[in-house]
Amino acid sequence: MASRRKKTEEGGVNLDSLMDALTNVVAVLILILILLQVDVSNTVEKLLGELKPATPEQIEAAQQKQQQLQKEITKQQDLLKAPAPTPQLIQQVEQDISLLEKSLKDNKTKLLDLNKLRELAAKTKTEADAEKKKTDTILNEIARLEALLDQTPKPTPPPSTVVRIPNSRPIPEDANLYYCYIHGDQAHLVDTIDLKDRVMDLFERNKRNFVRERIKVSRKPDRIIYDQQKVVDFFATQKLSIRKQTHTVPFNKPWTRLNARITFDPKIGDASLADMNLPKGRFHNICNLVSSYPRRVLIFKVHPNGFATYLKAREIADSYRIPCGWEIDGNTAVNIPLDFEVNRLEDPPPPNPNPPAPPPPGPKRQLD
């Protein structure tokens, strides 16, 4: 028997070590659970100790919030229990959504237009403010000028001048015309006859030096063309001017005739209105000189600003029995054609293909 038990023990498995290990593990786990229980208890006690007791107001607020949540849950449950929408209702909703989307798109477009309008309104307001500022400045200046005008004494107009034209008569064909230009309070005697005589006399004495070309003409004297450059250069060296007038022979480059030219300063004349009121003034001497010329006729050329001076000058000329006429003229220069032919220095301008209609002939110059 003993030999059989020993054999059995020797041939079986020994479980003592496994039981020891299991016992140790269980003991460790029990220890860990005890420690965790202690730690959780401490933590709970700590949390509970740190929590503040809720006030009645907080409890009431929590209860109200709970009731609201309960109502919301009940509402949602009712919605879940509601029947599913029909296809017709879904189609109607889709149509409503389409209309809302279109309306939203239109509203966006209108909003963009509104923004543009606001920008335009802001720009317009800025421009209007700038214009208003300019207008206010102008109105202030007008007000200032009106105030100055109110303080300015009103000028007294000079007495009106009445010019009466007596019965006219023609100028004799062989008359020698002399001119008296009236500008403001100044009178300018222009002797075109004397200037032309002096120019032509100088030309005749020196014309052999000016010849440029001779053209034979059958049974007539040769046609002589003079050098325009030489003629003008020659007269530029001569002292032609008299009194306060300038006498010249200028170029006339595109044409074949030269002019003697008289120019004068309208502010500096041969006699003034104040001088005419003197019994033996300069204008009296001028009229006395003109009255001695044969076949003399004195034509007054009156600027619109010189009628008062003309009336006084005409009164003096009539007292010397000088035949007179008058016409309105504001020029300060006179051209006198000369009696010889010169060469062209330039080609004349081309004729106007559509020339204006010639003006109607004016009244014939007459004595009055």
Residue pairs with C-beta under 8 A, 6 or more apart in sequence:
54 62
85 93
158 308
161 307
161 308
161 311
163 307
163 310
163 311
165 368
166 368
167 368
168 325
168 366
168 367
168 368
169 366
169 367
169 368
170 364
170 366
170 367
171 177
171 297
171 323
171 325
171 365
171 366
171 367
172 295
172 297
174 295
175 295
175 296
175 297
175 323
176 193
176 293
176 294
176 295
176 296
176 297
177 192
177 193
177 297
177 299
178 189
178 190
178 191
178 192
178 193
178 290
178 293
178 296
178 297
178 298
178 299
179 189
179 190
179 192
179 298
179 299
179 300
179 301
179 334
180 187
180 188
180 189
180 190
180 286
180 298
180 299
180 300
180 301
180 313
180 317
181 187
181 188
181 190
181 264
181 266
181 269
181 301
181 303
181 329
181 331
181 332
182 188
182 300
182 301
182 302
182 303
182 306
182 309
182 310
182 313
183 266
183 267
183 269
183 303
183 305
183 306
183 330
183 332
184 266
184 267
184 303
184 305
184 306
184 309
185 272
185 273
185 274
185 306
185 308
185 309
186 266
186 267
186 268
186 269
186 270
186 271
186 272
186 273
186 306
186 309
187 269
187 270
187 271
187 272
187 276
187 283
187 286
187 309
187 313
188 245
188 264
188 266
188 269
188 270
189 243
189 270
189 286
189 290
190 245
190 262
190 264
190 334
192 262
192 334
192 336
195 240
195 247
195 260
195 262
195 336
196 260
196 336
196 338
198 240
199 235
199 240
199 249
199 260
199 336
199 338
200 338
200 339
202 234
202 235
202 238
203 210
203 231
203 338
203 340
206 234
207 224
207 226
207 340
209 230
209 234
210 226
210 227
210 230
210 231
210 234
211 224
211 225
211 226
211 227
212 225
212 226
212 227
212 230
212 342
212 343
213 224
213 225
213 343
214 222
214 223
214 224
214 225
215 222
215 223
215 224
215 225
216 222
216 223
217 223
223 341
224 340
224 341
225 256
225 341
225 342
225 343
226 340
226 341
226 342
226 343
227 342
227 343
228 251
228 252
228 253
228 258
228 342
228 343
228 344
228 345
229 345
231 249
231 258
231 342
232 249
232 250
232 251
232 258
235 248
235 249
236 248
236 249
240 247
240 248
240 249
240 260
241 247
243 270
244 264
244 265
244 268
244 269
244 270
245 262
245 263
245 264
246 262
246 263
246 264
247 260
247 261
247 262
248 260
248 261
248 263
249 258
249 259
249 260
249 261
249 338
250 258
250 259
250 261
251 345
252 258
252 259
252 342
253 344
253 345
253 346
254 344
254 345
254 346
254 347
254 348
254 349
255 344
255 348
256 341
256 342
256 343
256 344
257 337
257 338
257 341
257 342
258 338
258 340
258 342
259 335
259 336
259 337
259 338
260 335
260 336
260 338
261 333
261 334
261 335
261 336
262 333
262 334
262 336
263 332
263 333
264 332
264 333
265 332
266 303
266 332
270 282
270 283
270 286
271 281
271 282
271 283
271 286
271 313
273 308
273 309
273 312
275 281
275 282
275 283
276 283
276 284
276 309
276 312
276 313
276 316
277 312
278 284
283 313
283 316
284 316
287 298
287 316
287 317
287 319
287 320
287 322
288 320
290 296
290 298
290 317
290 320
290 322
291 320
291 321
291 322
296 322
296 323
297 322
297 323
297 324
297 325
297 367
298 317
298 322
298 323
298 324
298 325
299 324
299 325
299 326
299 327
299 365
300 310
300 313
300 314
300 317
300 324
300 325
300 326
300 327
301 326
301 327
301 328
301 329
301 331
302 310
302 326
302 327
302 328
302 329
303 328
303 329
303 330
304 328
304 330
310 326
314 324
314 326
317 324
318 324
323 367
324 367
324 368
325 365
325 366
325 367
325 368
326 368
327 365
